[in-house]
Amino acid sequence: MTPFPPRTESARQRVYAHEAGDRDTALMIGLDFGSTTSRALVARARMERSMTTGRMEFGSPDLLYRSEPVFTPFDGEELSRTRIIECLDCWLEESGIDCQQIFSGGVIITGLAAEQANAHVIAQAVRERIGHVIVATADDPCLESWLAFMGNSLELSRQEPQRPVINLDIGGGTTNPALGLDGNVLAAGSYFLGARHFRFQPGSYHLLGLSRYGRMVFERLGIDTSVGEVLSKADVKAVVDFTVRGLEAIVTGEAAWFSDDGAGAGLCQAPYNEDVSPLTDDTIITFSGGVGELLYRLVMGEALPGTTWYGDLGIDICRGIVDSPLLSRSLYSHIPEFGGRATVYGLTLHSAELSGNTLYMPRPGQLPLHDLPIVARLTLDADTSALSSAVELACRSPNGACIQAMVPAGEYPRFPQVKQFGERLAGLLETIAFPEGHPLLLLAPQDFGKVIGNYATRWGQLPVNLMAVDEVPDRPAEFVSLGAVRNYVIPVYFYGMH
């Protein structure tokens, strides 16, 4: 795998010895396999209680290692398991970390790489290589959008909390937008607009390959160039203009552009703008992904590589964005800290939420637990029918399940509410004869996990495998995973976000 040309700022940072005896310190890793490039990041941070929110959080991280980006390895149309493992071994050796010390992290496979038939096999292989402390996922576009915002635009958003921020994470296969306000992501989506739908011989426009979405674009534009031929400069411009127009439609919320009758029909994977407020004069636009990285290199005065240096249209799309008054409105005024290198930062530093330490966890040895579907999100006063339906769904889920207990923002439940919810749940677990070893996770937003767990199991008398993890913020997701307990704290991962 050929590394990218060296940056003026070294991308390798040797890891410092991890203090294994410091139980308040967490070692985190992120692995990002995209349509064009792959990379790794290792960081270390203290687990501490936030003075602002009162929750357990990671403190300011120390970045211990950042790999050079490499081209994502393919064997024909499939990802190369062997070469990915070789790449992983190289990263682990360079970073000097002990995999046994990793507390949290994740691997994500995105864009065109996630569409390959063996993407989930690769995710599992990486998980097995590093250990079960991390979450491995493929083709979770809204999670990718969320991670990119958190890794790229979080601090900018917090610095100007009244101004909306739209981050466009533009890679080889997809553009993943996320809208945030004061550091909170309000909407996320994904569109098949990217640089690597059109593959070229580096240094030329000699066409080597087209994705199915690239063929769609050629058909819309009336381009009849075939693989093996040279794409004309006029057609290159037409493709770039089409892509830039699609990006503008995302930002302005023009859902019609991606409708069945629109120019971008078939290019929407997950719409983000259904309930989003229109673009305002105050909206900040930031970029991440491979194209975002190129943009900020240009902004910082670095020369861009030559024609199709990476074998795709990334450089051309970058220049097209600069020429768009709408898209380039914040390029020079709001530069993200990591210069567009977002997903791997978000994955490493923000993929896990930390639980509180008032857990109800009678069997900590069963952790980590992966892929528990969130079958219901219920208030503590939910009616018996809703609670019964949730328990029955959890009973039928083969790997166990999760129920989220919801509390209105700004409120703290009274003790009788928590007690009654737990007692009603205990009654249903008895009536339904919930399987003894079947994991049932309760997520609570505040510090009543131990209390609700005790009442839901009749103080440990019911033969059920119930866990209660508290002080976990609500996220609109479909699945949750738990890492191992450390210092009475558990990393909690959400995915399948919507």
VEXNU-409246 format. One record per residue (C-alpha): residue in three letters; residue number from 1; y negated, z negated, x. Coordinates in pm, 1 decimal. Layout:
<vovexs>
ALA  NUM  Y  Z  X
...
</vovexs>
This chain:
<vovexs>
MET  1  0.0  0.0  0.0
THR  2  -327.7  107.8  147.9
PRO  3  -604.2  -154.2  149.6
PHE  4  -955.4  -60.3  49.9
PRO  5  -1208.9  5.8  325.6
PRO  6  -1347.1  -322.9  465.5
ARG  7  -1648.9  -473.6  297.9
THR  8  -1950.7  -589.7  495.5
GLU  9  -1856.8  -940.3  382.5
SER  10  -1503.0  -1038.8  484.1
ALA  11  -1268.6  -1073.3  188.4
ARG  12  -1017.7  -1294.6  369.4
GLN  13  -1078.8  -1665.8  382.5
ARG  14  -807.0  -1876.4  544.1
VAL  15  -686.7  -2159.1  325.9
TYR  16  -749.3  -2515.5  432.9
ALA  17  -458.6  -2758.1  423.5
HIS  18  -406.7  -2873.9  66.8
GLU  19  -412.8  -3248.8  35.3
ALA  20  -78.0  -3300.8  -136.0
GLY  21  -140.0  -3671.7  -167.0
ASP  22  -459.3  -3629.7  -368.2
ARG  23  -333.9  -3628.1  -725.6
ASP  24  -685.1  -3559.8  -857.5
THR  25  -699.4  -3225.5  -674.9
ALA  26  -552.6  -2907.8  -820.3
LEU  27  -448.1  -2593.0  -635.8
MET  28  -492.7  -2279.0  -848.8
ILE  29  -385.4  -1917.4  -804.3
GLY  30  -469.9  -1595.1  -984.5
LEU  31  -292.1  -1259.2  -952.9
ASP  32  -440.6  -949.1  -1114.2
PHE  33  -245.8  -621.5  -1135.3
GLY  34  -466.5  -351.0  -1285.5
SER  35  -451.2  22.3  -1345.1
THR  36  -597.9  98.0  -1002.4
THR  37  -607.3  -217.3  -790.1
SER  38  -439.3  -553.8  -748.2
ARG  39  -561.9  -870.5  -581.9
ALA  40  -506.2  -1243.5  -543.6
LEU  41  -728.6  -1549.9  -532.6
VAL  42  -654.7  -1911.7  -441.5
ALA  43  -889.2  -2201.6  -515.0
ARG  44  -889.4  -2579.0  -512.8
ALA  45  -1082.2  -2812.9  -741.4
ARG  46  -1088.9  -3175.4  -847.0
MET  47  -985.3  -3271.7  -1198.5
GLU  48  -1261.8  -3486.0  -1342.4
ARG  49  -1412.8  -3589.9  -1671.4
SER  50  -1724.1  -3391.8  -1763.2
MET  51  -2038.6  -3599.8  -1812.8
THR  52  -2153.4  -3341.0  -2070.3
THR  53  -1848.5  -3280.5  -2289.0
GLY  54  -1639.6  -3587.3  -2208.6
ARG  55  -1334.3  -3364.1  -2154.7
MET  56  -1118.4  -3333.6  -1846.8
GLU  57  -1232.3  -3028.5  -1651.6
PHE  58  -1205.1  -2870.2  -1310.4
GLY  59  -1500.5  -2950.2  -1087.7
SER  60  -1675.7  -2694.9  -868.5
PRO  61  -1396.5  -2502.8  -695.4
ASP  62  -1352.5  -2430.1  -328.0
LEU  63  -1239.6  -2069.4  -284.2
LEU  64  -966.9  -2090.0  -23.0
TYR  65  -838.3  -1733.8  -10.7
ARG  66  -933.3  -1393.8  -151.1
SER  67  -714.2  -1097.3  -72.7
GLU  68  -837.6  -750.2  -1.6
PRO  69  -778.4  -526.5  -306.0
VAL  70  -481.6  -293.6  -274.2
PHE  71  -381.2  2.0  -485.6
THR  72  -140.6  -110.6  -757.2
PRO  73  200.3  23.0  -646.9
PHE  74  382.2  267.8  -873.6
ASP  75  715.8  442.8  -843.7
GLY  76  646.6  753.2  -1046.3
GLU  77  527.3  631.9  -1385.7
GLU  78  665.2  277.2  -1347.9
LEU  79  535.7  -18.9  -1152.7
SER  80  722.2  -79.7  -828.8
ARG  81  885.3  -420.6  -851.5
THR  82  989.2  -415.7  -485.0
ARG  83  646.0  -329.4  -349.9
ILE  84  472.6  -577.3  -579.7
ILE  85  697.2  -853.0  -445.7
GLU  86  617.5  -737.5  -90.7
CYS  87  247.6  -755.0  -175.1
LEU  88  291.2  -1103.3  -320.8
ASP  89  475.8  -1222.1  -8.9
CYS  90  190.1  -1089.6  204.2
TRP  91  -69.7  -1278.3  -4.3
LEU  92  127.5  -1601.3  8.6
GLU  93  172.1  -1573.2  385.2
GLU  94  -195.6  -1494.0  444.2
SER  95  -314.8  -1779.1  222.7
GLY  96  -80.2  -2031.3  379.7
ILE  97  -23.6  -2214.9  51.2
ASP  98  286.5  -2406.3  -52.8
CYS  99  395.5  -2277.5  -394.5
GLN  100  526.2  -2625.1  -478.1
GLN  101  167.5  -2752.1  -469.1
ILE  102  29.8  -2502.5  -724.4
PHE  103  -92.9  -2680.3  -1036.9
SER  104  -218.8  -2391.6  -1248.1
GLY  105  -284.1  -2020.9  -1246.7
GLY  106  -166.7  -1693.3  -1384.6
VAL  107  -65.9  -1334.3  -1333.1
ILE  108  -201.1  -1067.2  -1562.7
ILE  109  -106.4  -700.7  -1581.8
THR  110  -375.5  -490.2  -1742.8
GLY  111  -487.0  -141.6  -1841.9
LEU  112  -251.4  146.4  -1771.6
ALA  113  -27.2  -81.3  -1563.3
ALA  114  37.1  -294.6  -1873.5
GLU  115  147.9  14.4  -2066.2
GLN  116  441.1  81.6  -1834.8
ALA  117  786.0  13.6  -1973.1
ASN  118  865.1  -243.9  -1702.5
ALA  119  536.3  -438.2  -1714.6
HIS  120  694.9  -752.5  -1860.3
VAL  121  975.6  -735.8  -1605.0
ILE  122  713.1  -742.1  -1330.1
ALA  123  536.5  -1038.4  -1492.1
GLN  124  861.5  -1230.5  -1503.8
ALA  125  946.3  -1141.0  -1144.0
VAL  126  611.5  -1273.4  -1021.7
ARG  127  651.7  -1590.7  -1226.3
GLU  128  993.9  -1651.2  -1075.5
ARG  129  862.1  -1584.8  -726.5
ILE  130  582.1  -1838.0  -744.5
GLY  131  725.0  -2084.7  -992.7
HIS  132  695.8  -2174.8  -1358.2
VAL  133  360.0  -2346.2  -1319.3
ILE  134  172.2  -2027.6  -1402.5
VAL  135  141.6  -1807.3  -1706.4
ALA  136  248.9  -1444.2  -1674.3
THR  137  129.1  -1195.6  -1932.3
ALA  138  90.9  -822.6  -1977.7
ASP  139  -121.9  -617.1  -2213.6
ASP  140  -328.9  -898.9  -2364.1
PRO  141  -660.0  -711.0  -2386.8
CYS  142  -875.8  -977.0  -2549.5
LEU  143  -755.9  -1237.0  -2301.6
GLU  144  -856.6  -998.0  -2024.4
SER  145  -1201.6  -959.5  -2183.6
TRP  146  -1238.4  -1337.9  -2210.5
LEU  147  -1127.4  -1395.7  -1851.4
ALA  148  -1361.2  -1126.0  -1720.7
PHE  149  -1657.8  -1285.3  -1899.1
MET  150  -1568.7  -1631.5  -1768.8
GLY  151  -1520.1  -1502.8  -1415.1
ASN  152  -1825.8  -1278.8  -1409.0
SER  153  -2094.4  -1389.0  -1653.7
LEU  154  -2038.6  -1756.6  -1736.2
GLU  155  -2306.4  -1896.0  -1506.1
LEU  156  -2561.0  -1627.8  -1598.9
SER  157  -2500.0  -1706.1  -1965.8
ARG  158  -2544.6  -2079.7  -1912.0
GLN  159  -2863.7  -2024.9  -1714.9
GLU  160  -3023.0  -1850.2  -2015.0
PRO  161  -2845.2  -2012.4  -2311.3
GLN  162  -3061.3  -1846.9  -2580.2
ARG  163  -2988.4  -1491.9  -2462.7
PRO  164  -2671.6  -1303.6  -2560.8
VAL  165  -2471.4  -1160.3  -2272.1
ILE  166  -2239.6  -860.0  -2307.6
ASN  167  -1998.2  -814.8  -2019.1
LEU  168  -1825.2  -478.0  -1981.8
ASP  169  -1513.1  -506.1  -1769.7
ILE  170  -1448.0  -143.6  -1669.8
GLY  171  -1126.5  -68.0  -1485.9
GLY  172  -894.9  223.8  -1442.0
GLY  173  -745.7  222.0  -1790.3
THR  174  -965.9  16.0  -2020.0
THR  175  -1311.5  -118.8  -2084.6
ASN  176  -1295.9  -477.1  -2209.0
PRO  177  -1620.3  -602.0  -2364.9
ALA  178  -1699.8  -964.3  -2438.2
LEU  179  -2009.9  -1108.0  -2601.4
GLY  180  -2111.9  -1459.9  -2506.9
LEU  181  -2387.4  -1709.0  -2578.8
ASP  182  -2451.2  -2020.9  -2370.3
GLY  183  -2120.7  -1972.5  -2190.3
ASN  184  -1912.5  -1937.7  -2507.4
VAL  185  -1734.4  -1610.5  -2583.6
LEU  186  -1806.5  -1507.3  -2941.8
ALA  187  -1621.6  -1174.4  -2953.9
ALA  188  -1389.6  -968.8  -2735.9
GLY  189  -1221.8  -629.5  -2752.2
SER  190  -1069.4  -341.8  -2559.1
TYR  191  -1114.4  36.5  -2543.8
PHE  192  -925.1  305.7  -2353.5
LEU  193  -1225.7  412.3  -2148.9
GLY  194  -1157.5  395.2  -1776.8
ALA  195  -1173.8  572.9  -1445.2
ARG  196  -805.3  640.8  -1383.0
HIS  197  -720.8  845.8  -1689.4
PHE  198  -805.5  1133.9  -1454.6
ARG  199  -636.0  1127.1  -1112.3
PHE  200  -753.2  1347.1  -824.4
GLN  201  -676.9  1425.2  -466.7
PRO  202  -921.7  1188.1  -291.5
GLY  203  -1228.1  1373.6  -166.7
SER  204  -1199.9  1647.6  -426.7
TYR  205  -1167.4  1718.9  -799.0
HIS  206  -820.0  1865.7  -755.7
LEU  207  -647.4  1722.2  -1063.3
LEU  208  -320.8  1539.2  -989.2
GLY  209  -260.4  1368.9  -1320.2
LEU  210  -383.3  1283.9  -1669.2
SER  211  -300.8  988.4  -1888.7
ARG  212  -243.8  1051.9  -2257.8
TYR  213  -596.3  922.4  -2319.9
GLY  214  -731.2  1157.5  -2055.7
ARG  215  -565.3  1446.7  -2238.4
MET  216  -731.4  1330.7  -2560.9
VAL  217  -1072.0  1341.3  -2391.2
PHE  218  -1004.2  1689.5  -2251.7
GLU  219  -911.2  1809.9  -2602.3
ARG  220  -1230.1  1661.0  -2753.5
LEU  221  -1442.7  1829.4  -2488.1
GLY  222  -1259.6  2160.4  -2496.1
ILE  223  -1153.4  2135.7  -2130.8
ASP  224  -843.6  2342.6  -2054.6
THR  225  -799.9  2249.9  -1686.9
SER  226  -435.4  2173.6  -1611.6
VAL  227  -280.4  1935.6  -1359.3
GLY  228  -279.3  2114.3  -1024.3
GLU  229  -610.7  2289.9  -1088.4
VAL  230  -965.4  2197.1  -983.8
LEU  231  -1194.4  2040.9  -1242.8
SER  232  -1536.5  2210.0  -1241.3
LYS  233  -1852.5  2010.8  -1177.0
ALA  234  -1968.0  2090.3  -1531.7
ASP  235  -1647.1  1945.5  -1675.0
VAL  236  -1669.5  1639.6  -1450.3
LYS  237  -2017.4  1578.4  -1588.1
ALA  238  -1892.2  1626.9  -1944.2
VAL  239  -1617.1  1367.0  -1896.6
VAL  240  -1855.6  1118.6  -1734.4
ASP  241  -2116.5  1170.6  -2007.7
PHE  242  -1846.3  1117.9  -2272.1
THR  243  -1737.8  791.9  -2106.2
VAL  244  -2095.6  664.8  -2073.0
ARG  245  -2161.9  752.9  -2436.5
GLY  246  -1855.4  550.5  -2534.2
LEU  247  -1980.6  252.0  -2334.8
GLU  248  -2316.9  277.8  -2509.2
ALA  249  -2138.4  285.9  -2846.7
ILE  250  -1952.7  -35.0  -2757.0
VAL  251  -2272.6  -213.0  -2655.9
THR  252  -2468.0  -102.2  -2963.8
GLY  253  -2183.8  -179.3  -3203.3
GLU  254  -2132.7  179.3  -3319.9
ALA  255  -1785.8  133.3  -3464.3
ALA  256  -1811.2  477.6  -3626.5
TRP  257  -1796.0  642.4  -3283.1
PHE  258  -1438.8  512.5  -3248.2
SER  259  -1337.0  575.8  -3610.5
ASP  260  -1087.0  841.3  -3717.9
ASP  261  -1371.4  1089.6  -3759.6
GLY  262  -1564.3  984.6  -3449.2
ALA  263  -1576.2  1137.0  -3102.8
GLY  264  -1383.1  840.4  -2962.7
ALA  265  -1104.5  837.6  -3222.2
GLY  266  -784.9  686.2  -3083.3
LEU  267  -960.0  511.6  -2792.7
CYS  268  -1002.6  169.8  -2956.6
GLN  269  -728.6  -77.8  -2869.2
ALA  270  -893.2  -389.9  -3012.9
PRO  271  -1239.7  -365.3  -3178.3
TYR  272  -1480.6  -633.4  -3074.7
ASN  273  -1790.5  -549.8  -3276.7
GLU  274  -1683.6  -600.2  -3638.6
ASP  275  -1878.2  -924.9  -3682.6
VAL  276  -2114.1  -899.7  -3386.3
SER  277  -2489.9  -913.6  -3432.7
PRO  278  -2674.5  -592.9  -3336.1
LEU  279  -2797.1  -549.1  -2980.9
THR  280  -3135.2  -716.7  -2928.1
ASP  281  -3410.1  -673.7  -2671.1
ASP  282  -3299.8  -1003.7  -2515.9
THR  283  -2935.3  -904.7  -2466.2
ILE  284  -2822.5  -907.4  -2104.0
ILE  285  -2561.0  -650.6  -1999.9
THR  286  -2332.2  -726.0  -1706.1
PHE  287  -2037.9  -538.4  -1554.6
SER  288  -1709.4  -625.1  -1390.1
GLY  289  -1385.2  -455.7  -1294.0
GLY  290  -1358.3  -179.8  -1037.2
VAL  291  -1658.8  9.3  -1174.2
GLY  292  -1861.6  -311.7  -1199.2
GLU  293  -1787.1  -391.1  -837.8
LEU  294  -1911.8  -47.2  -735.4
LEU  295  -2228.0  -92.7  -942.2
TYR  296  -2324.7  -418.4  -774.8
ARG  297  -2243.0  -281.8  -431.4
LEU  298  -2494.9  -6.6  -508.7
VAL  299  -2748.7  -260.8  -636.6
MET  300  -2710.8  -464.5  -316.7
GLY  301  -2795.3  -159.6  -108.4
GLU  302  -2446.6  -61.8  6.1
ALA  303  -2356.3  305.3  23.5
LEU  304  -2085.1  414.9  -214.3
PRO  305  -1773.1  589.9  -81.5
GLY  306  -1747.1  967.3  -104.6
THR  307  -1624.4  1190.2  -384.3
THR  308  -1320.2  1048.9  -569.8
TRP  309  -1253.6  815.0  -275.6
TYR  310  -1015.7  611.2  -491.5
GLY  311  -858.4  917.6  -649.1
ASP  312  -1034.4  874.6  -983.8
LEU  313  -1374.6  898.9  -1155.9
GLY  314  -1486.8  541.1  -1081.9
ILE  315  -1772.0  644.8  -851.1
ASP  316  -1891.2  915.1  -1093.2
ILE  317  -1885.8  674.1  -1388.8
CYS  318  -2076.1  420.8  -1179.0
ARG  319  -2354.3  674.3  -1119.2
GLY  320  -2351.9  768.6  -1489.7
ILE  321  -2411.2  405.5  -1586.6
VAL  322  -2702.9  380.5  -1344.0
ASP  323  -2857.0  685.7  -1513.4
SER  324  -2826.1  526.6  -1861.0
PRO  325  -3145.1  330.6  -1946.1
LEU  326  -2947.4  120.8  -2196.7
LEU  327  -2651.8  27.9  -1979.1
SER  328  -2856.6  -26.9  -1661.8
ARG  329  -3117.2  -249.9  -1829.2
SER  330  -3000.1  -569.8  -1650.5
LEU  331  -2842.9  -426.3  -1336.9
TYR  332  -3109.0  -547.1  -1097.4
SER  333  -3230.7  -856.4  -1282.1
HIS  334  -2895.9  -1025.6  -1353.6
ILE  335  -2641.6  -994.0  -1073.6
PRO  336  -2320.2  -1197.7  -1120.1
GLU  337  -2227.3  -1440.8  -845.9
PHE  338  -1905.9  -1259.0  -755.2
GLY  339  -2050.9  -909.2  -782.3
GLY  340  -1823.0  -781.1  -1057.4
ARG  341  -1494.5  -911.3  -912.1
ALA  342  -1426.0  -1093.0  -1234.4
THR  343  -1077.8  -1094.1  -1381.6
VAL  344  -904.6  -1257.6  -1088.6
TYR  345  -1180.2  -1522.6  -1070.9
GLY  346  -1155.4  -1590.9  -1442.6
LEU  347  -777.8  -1598.9  -1421.9
THR  348  -776.0  -1844.6  -1133.1
LEU  349  -1058.3  -2073.5  -1239.1
HIS  350  -1060.2  -2055.1  -1619.4
SER  351  -713.3  -1957.6  -1743.4
ALA  352  -610.4  -2320.7  -1796.2
GLU  353  -773.1  -2586.8  -2009.9
LEU  354  -705.0  -2945.8  -1905.6
SER  355  -563.1  -3192.9  -2155.6
GLY  356  -690.1  -3544.2  -2197.8
ASN  357  -476.6  -3823.6  -2056.9
THR  358  -383.1  -3997.6  -2383.3
LEU  359  -76.0  -3778.0  -2422.9
TYR  360  226.4  -3837.2  -2638.6
MET  361  492.7  -3689.3  -2410.9
PRO  362  829.0  -3870.7  -2432.2
ARG  363  1010.0  -3598.3  -2234.1
PRO  364  776.1  -3482.8  -1954.5
GLY  365  1073.0  -3342.9  -1764.0
GLN  366  1099.9  -3050.6  -2007.0
LEU  367  768.5  -2911.2  -1886.7
PRO  368  654.9  -2645.4  -1823.6
LEU  369  699.4  -2484.3  -2166.2
HIS  370  605.8  -2123.5  -2228.6
ASP  371  525.8  -1896.9  -2520.6
LEU  372  499.3  -2143.2  -2808.9
PRO  373  355.1  -1958.5  -3110.8
ILE  374  65.0  -2131.3  -3283.3
VAL  375  201.8  -2129.8  -3638.6
ALA  376  -90.2  -2308.8  -3805.0
ARG  377  -438.2  -2449.3  -3751.9
LEU  378  -479.2  -2735.2  -3998.2
THR  379  -741.4  -2997.5  -4071.5
LEU  380  -617.9  -3355.7  -4089.3
ASP  381  -660.9  -3353.8  -4467.3
ALA  382  -467.1  -3027.9  -4515.9
ASP  383  -261.6  -3031.0  -4833.5
THR  384  110.4  -3101.9  -4819.9
SER  385  200.7  -2743.0  -4904.2
ALA  386  14.1  -2606.0  -4599.4
LEU  387  161.9  -2871.9  -4372.0
SER  388  512.3  -2809.9  -4507.2
SER  389  478.9  -2434.2  -4450.2
ALA  390  369.5  -2495.9  -4091.2
VAL  391  668.9  -2721.7  -4020.7
GLU  392  910.6  -2470.3  -4174.1
LEU  393  763.9  -2190.5  -3960.0
ALA  394  792.8  -2409.0  -3652.0
CYS  395  1154.4  -2483.1  -3741.1
ARG  396  1238.5  -2111.0  -3750.9
SER  397  1065.4  -2023.4  -3422.9
PRO  398  1344.5  -1993.2  -3162.2
ASN  399  1153.0  -2135.2  -2864.7
GLY  400  960.0  -2407.0  -3046.0
ALA  401  611.4  -2391.5  -3188.9
CYS  402  262.0  -2539.4  -3194.5
ILE  403  39.3  -2677.8  -3470.6
GLN  404  -331.5  -2722.4  -3398.5
ALA  405  -501.8  -3016.9  -3563.6
MET  406  -860.8  -2921.7  -3643.2
VAL  407  -1166.8  -3147.0  -3670.4
PRO  408  -1512.1  -3020.9  -3782.2
ALA  409  -1757.3  -2981.9  -3494.5
GLY  410  -1957.2  -3294.7  -3425.7
GLU  411  -1724.1  -3523.0  -3621.5
TYR  412  -1469.3  -3779.6  -3507.3
PRO  413  -1184.0  -3857.4  -3747.1
ARG  414  -1141.6  -4205.0  -3888.0
PHE  415  -824.0  -4389.2  -3797.4
PRO  416  -681.5  -4368.8  -4154.6
GLN  417  -709.9  -3987.4  -4140.9
VAL  418  -512.0  -3967.5  -3818.3
LYS  419  -253.7  -4215.9  -3942.9
GLN  420  -203.4  -4041.6  -4276.6
PHE  421  -166.9  -3699.6  -4113.7
GLY  422  95.7  -3837.6  -3876.7
GLU  423  285.4  -4015.8  -4152.0
ARG  424  287.8  -3707.2  -4375.5
LEU  425  415.6  -3498.4  -4084.5
ALA  426  688.8  -3755.9  -4014.5
GLY  427  803.3  -3738.4  -4377.1
LEU  428  828.7  -3359.1  -4363.9
LEU  429  1019.0  -3364.9  -4034.2
GLU  430  1272.8  -3596.1  -4199.5
THR  431  1296.2  -3394.7  -4521.4
ILE  432  1336.2  -3060.9  -4345.1
ALA  433  1574.7  -3210.5  -4085.6
PHE  434  1379.5  -3063.5  -3796.4
PRO  435  1621.2  -2974.1  -3509.6
GLU  436  1640.1  -3256.6  -3257.4
GLY  437  1581.0  -3060.3  -2937.4
HIS  438  1336.4  -2807.4  -3083.1
PRO  439  991.6  -2841.0  -2915.3
LEU  440  706.1  -2909.9  -3157.6
LEU  441  361.5  -2933.5  -3000.5
LEU  442  56.8  -3084.3  -3168.1
LEU  443  -278.5  -2991.1  -3015.2
ALA  444  -566.7  -3222.8  -3095.7
PRO  445  -932.8  -3158.8  -3008.1
GLN  446  -1012.2  -3526.4  -2943.1
ASP  447  -846.9  -3828.1  -2784.9
PHE  448  -598.1  -3924.7  -3055.0
GLY  449  -287.3  -3754.7  -2917.1
LYS  450  -90.2  -4071.5  -2849.1
VAL  451  -179.1  -4217.6  -3188.9
ILE  452  -88.8  -3910.7  -3391.6
GLY  453  230.8  -3861.8  -3190.3
ASN  454  346.8  -4215.9  -3254.3
TYR  455  290.7  -4195.2  -3629.6
ALA  456  448.2  -3847.0  -3652.2
THR  457  769.1  -3978.1  -3490.2
ARG  458  764.0  -4319.9  -3661.1
TRP  459  694.1  -4475.2  -3322.6
GLY  460  972.8  -4285.4  -3151.5
GLN  461  1239.4  -4352.9  -3411.8
LEU  462  1274.7  -3996.2  -3539.6
PRO  463  1515.1  -3776.5  -3336.9
VAL  464  1258.7  -3499.5  -3281.4
ASN  465  1115.5  -3340.5  -2968.3
LEU  466  749.2  -3380.1  -3065.8
MET  467  462.6  -3375.8  -2816.7
ALA  468  93.0  -3437.8  -2878.8
VAL  469  -163.6  -3307.5  -2629.6
ASP  470  -525.6  -3398.6  -2693.1
GLU  471  -882.5  -3316.4  -2590.5
VAL  472  -797.8  -2945.8  -2588.6
PRO  473  -1078.6  -2716.3  -2712.4
ASP  474  -1001.2  -2475.2  -2992.1
ARG  475  -940.3  -2114.1  -2896.6
PRO  476  -854.0  -1831.4  -3139.0
ALA  477  -513.7  -1747.8  -2991.5
GLU  478  -156.6  -1677.4  -3097.7
PHE  479  41.9  -1850.3  -2823.5
VAL  480  13.3  -2154.8  -2599.9
SER  481  194.9  -2264.1  -2283.7
LEU  482  201.4  -2598.4  -2105.4
GLY  483  224.0  -2660.1  -1732.2
ALA  484  369.5  -2968.2  -1568.9
VAL  485  210.3  -3313.0  -1594.2
ARG  486  1.3  -3423.6  -1300.5
ASN  487  -185.5  -3751.9  -1296.5
TYR  488  -136.0  -3776.0  -1677.9
VAL  489  -306.0  -3437.4  -1725.8
ILE  490  -146.4  -3106.8  -1834.5
PRO  491  -277.4  -2751.4  -1788.7
VAL  492  -285.1  -2574.3  -2126.5
TYR  493  -291.3  -2192.5  -2149.1
PHE  494  -388.1  -1984.1  -2450.8
TYR  495  -315.6  -1614.1  -2486.8
GLY  496  -275.1  -1348.3  -2751.3
MET  497  -645.4  -1404.6  -2820.2
HIS  498  -819.8  -1236.7  -3112.4
</vovexs>
